[in-house]
Amino acid sequence: MQSNDTGYLALLDTHMPARWYMIRTEDILKAGEKTYTLFELRVQSDKRLSEICTQELYETVAKHKDTILKKGYSGLVQILKEKDDEILFGED
């Protein structure tokens, strides 16, 4: 990571309703090595980015729900991997 890059811990809370919590690694590293509760990580999350990621998850799942229902978890993983590739590499 470059000094001007921001890293994130991406935490998917699957308790309904499912939500992403995006926590800046810099904020976690400042506190030093320790164990965090889910509550602490939620409080530290970037609210705006977390909401954007959660909305994207819902839209992606809704768009591909038939594939997910047919293939189960492996179908969801495949779809999310393709979405990651599209975001990272500009692939369609």
C-alpha positions as CSV (number, residue, x, y, z in Angstrom):
1,M,0.0,0.0,0.0
2,Q,1.2,3.5,-0.8
3,S,1.2,6.1,2.0
4,N,-1.6,7.9,0.4
5,D,-3.8,4.8,-0.1
6,T,-6.6,3.9,2.2
7,G,-7.1,0.3,3.1
8,Y,-10.4,-1.1,4.5
9,L,-11.5,-4.1,6.5
10,A,-14.7,-5.2,4.8
11,L,-17.0,-6.9,7.2
12,L,-20.2,-8.5,5.9
13,D,-22.7,-8.9,8.8
14,T,-25.1,-11.6,7.6
15,H,-27.6,-11.1,10.4
16,M,-30.8,-9.8,8.7
17,P,-30.8,-7.4,7.2
18,A,-27.3,-8.1,5.8
19,R,-25.0,-5.1,5.8
20,W,-21.5,-4.3,4.8
21,Y,-19.3,-2.5,7.3
22,M,-16.2,-0.8,5.8
23,I,-13.6,0.0,8.5
24,R,-10.5,2.0,7.6
25,T,-7.5,-0.1,8.5
26,E,-5.6,3.0,9.7
27,D,-8.3,3.4,12.4
28,I,-7.8,-0.2,13.6
29,L,-4.0,0.0,13.5
30,K,-4.0,3.2,15.7
31,A,-5.5,1.2,18.6
32,G,-2.8,-1.4,18.4
33,E,-3.2,-5.2,18.5
34,K,-6.4,-6.1,20.3
35,T,-9.6,-8.0,19.9
36,Y,-12.6,-6.0,18.7
37,T,-16.3,-6.7,19.3
38,L,-18.7,-6.5,16.3
39,F,-20.2,-3.4,18.0
40,E,-16.8,-1.6,18.1
41,L,-16.2,-2.4,14.4
42,R,-19.7,-1.1,13.4
43,V,-19.1,2.1,15.3
44,Q,-15.8,2.7,13.6
45,S,-17.1,2.0,10.1
46,D,-17.3,4.5,7.3
47,K,-21.0,5.0,7.2
48,R,-21.3,6.4,3.7
49,L,-19.0,3.8,2.1
50,S,-20.7,1.0,4.1
51,E,-24.1,2.1,2.8
52,I,-22.9,2.3,-0.8
53,C,-21.5,-1.3,-0.6
54,T,-24.6,-2.6,1.1
55,Q,-26.8,-1.1,-1.6
56,E,-24.5,-2.6,-4.3
57,L,-24.8,-6.0,-2.7
58,Y,-28.6,-5.8,-2.7
59,E,-28.8,-4.7,-6.3
60,T,-26.4,-7.4,-7.4
61,V,-28.2,-10.1,-5.6
62,A,-31.6,-8.9,-6.9
63,K,-30.3,-8.8,-10.5
64,H,-28.9,-12.4,-10.3
65,K,-31.4,-14.0,-7.8
66,D,-32.3,-16.8,-10.3
67,T,-28.7,-17.9,-10.6
68,I,-28.2,-17.7,-6.9
69,L,-31.3,-19.8,-6.2
70,K,-30.2,-22.4,-8.7
71,K,-26.5,-22.6,-7.7
72,G,-26.8,-21.6,-4.0
73,Y,-23.7,-20.2,-2.3
74,S,-21.3,-21.1,-5.1
75,G,-23.5,-19.1,-7.5
76,L,-23.4,-16.1,-5.2
77,V,-19.6,-16.4,-4.9
78,Q,-19.3,-16.6,-8.7
79,I,-21.4,-13.5,-9.3
80,L,-19.6,-11.5,-6.6
81,K,-16.2,-12.5,-8.1
82,E,-17.4,-11.3,-11.5
83,K,-18.6,-8.1,-10.0
84,D,-15.2,-7.6,-8.3
85,D,-13.4,-8.2,-11.6
86,E,-15.7,-5.7,-13.3
87,I,-14.9,-3.0,-10.6
88,L,-11.2,-3.7,-10.4
89,F,-10.4,-4.4,-14.0
90,G,-13.2,-2.6,-15.9
91,E,-14.4,-5.9,-17.4
92,D,-18.0,-6.5,-18.3
